[in-house]
Amino acid sequence: MKLTPFLLSSVVILASFSQSLAAPTVAASLAFSGAGEHPPLQSSEFVDRALTSFKRYAGSDGVFDAKDVKRLAPLSARQASGFSKSDFERIHTLDLDGDGKVQKDEVEVWARDAFDAYDTDGNGSVAGGEIGAISKDFEPYRANAANANAPETVSIYVGEPPKIPHNTSSKCDFPDVDGATVVFVSKYEAGNLIDLAIAGLDTEADSAEVQIEPGAGPLYVVAQTFMPTVWRVTGDVSRVSRFVAVGINRGPDAGDGVGVSGLTADKVTFVAGLDCLPWTSDEAGRYKQSVELKEKLGKAPDKVVANYTMSTVSIPSGTFSEPNRGTPIDLFSMFPKISSSAAQSDAARNLSIYSPLGLLRIDPRSVVAPTKVQPYDVLPQQVGLLQLISDGQIVEQNGLYRIVKPIRRYPAGLTGALSVKFMICDGVPQPGGSPGHSEVLREVPMIADPVCEAHRG
C-alpha cells in the first residue's frame, strides 16, 4: 500500500531520525537535511533505522505497551530520553491492529510503506531529492525534538483498546488434503469496508472475493488476513473441498475476526492465527509459513498468492487485483442525503485513499463464522464519519468534527492516520465505543463554540 508522505509521520520520523531524538542538541545534525550529506538508503537500511529507534521506546521486551506508557509518563523520564510529548503520543499511531501494543512487525509494515512512498523513482533506494523531501516533510518533528524539554500543554484522550470476542477453545487442526490442489492466500487488507462487525463493534472489517475458476480437480484453500475479513467465495464453488480461514493475529482462538460466505458450513474450517499460522508481511516469513503448512498438511502449497492489498483473487491461477487509491468514490449512492461539501471533506478524501472501494454491504445470514456477526450501528472509520455527517449528528468544519447531536458510538478504527479531532458540544453525552487515537475535546459552556451554538435547541 503506497501512502502519501503527509500521512507517514508516525514511521518516517523513526526511520529518518534514528538517534536524532536521543538529545535535542544533536537533533538537527542527525536529521535528513539534504542529498549531499546522506548516502542513499536501501529498504533494509531504512527499516533497520526505524526498528533501532523504536527499541528506545519499547524497552527490553521490544513491545511498546501499557508498561512503557507508565515508564515514560513522567515528564522527567521523557526529558531524560529526549522525547517530546508529541513524539511519545505518536508512537501509538503505529498500533495497526488496535490491541493497545506496538510490536516490531507493525513498525516494519509502516517502515516499508514509508520507504515505498519516498522511493518515487522506484529504483529500490532513497537518495538525492527523495531524502530532501523527507527532511522538508518532517521539519516540524525536528522542532519537536529540539523542544523536548519545553513545558507540555497538549491533552489527548485515548479510549480503551478494542475488545474482541473470543471462542472458548484454541484449535490448530487442519483437515486432510486428500489429494486436492493447495492454494495459500494471504493479504493485509482488501481496500474496502463492510457494514458487518466480524471482530466486535469497535473494530473495522473488510471483505475480499475469492473467485473459483472453472476446471477439474478439488481445491484446498488456506486464506489468511491481518484485517478482520469476510471471504466471499464465488464462481465454481463446487471445486472447493475445504476452505481453511485463519484467524487474525489478536488472540489464540480459532477463526477470530474472520468469516466466509458462499460456502456451506461443512466446507469451512477455522484455525487460530497467533497459535497456528501468524500473519507475516515479508518473503522470509511467507517461506516459513510454507514450511509450516507442509508439516501440517503433508505437502507444501501448490500456489502461494500474497499481497498487502487484495480485493479479489482468482484460484487456482493466483491472479489478484488491488484498487486504485485516491479515485473519488460515489458517496451519493451510499448516503443519498449527503451534502456536496461533505462529499469533498477530509473524511471523503481519506476514504478514497484508504478504502478506495468504499462500503460493501453483506447479508449477515450468508456468513459462516465462529464469532458473532452483527451490523454496525455506526459504520467504521471514514464511512462512519460520513454517515454521521449525512444524518446531521456531526458537523465537520476545517478538520474539526463537532458532535452536535447524540451518537451511539464512535466509528470503529479511527487510529493512526485515520484519527481525527472531535469536539463534543455542551449537553451532548459522551459516545460509546472507542475514539481510537482521535483527540476528543469538550465545548466549555462559558466559551461557546459558534457551530455548536448554531445547532443547539
Beta strands, then each sheet from edge to edge (+ up, - down):
strand 1: 41-42
strand 2: 125-126
strand 3: 181-189
strand 4: 193-194
strand 5: 196-197
strand 6: 206-212
strand 7: 219-225
strand 8: 229-235
strand 9: 240-246
strand 10: 258-261
strand 11: 268-271
strand 12: 303-309
strand 13: 312-315
strand 14: 320-321
strand 15: 359-360
strand 16: 367-368
strand 17: 374-375
strand 18: 394-397
strand 19: 400-403
strand 20: 421-424
strand 21: 439-442
sheet 1: 1+ 2-
sheet 2: 11+ 9+ 7+ 3+ 12+
sheet 3: 4+ 15+
sheet 4: 5+ 17-
sheet 5: 14+ 13- 6- 8- 10- 16+
sheet 6: 18+ 19- 20- 21-
end
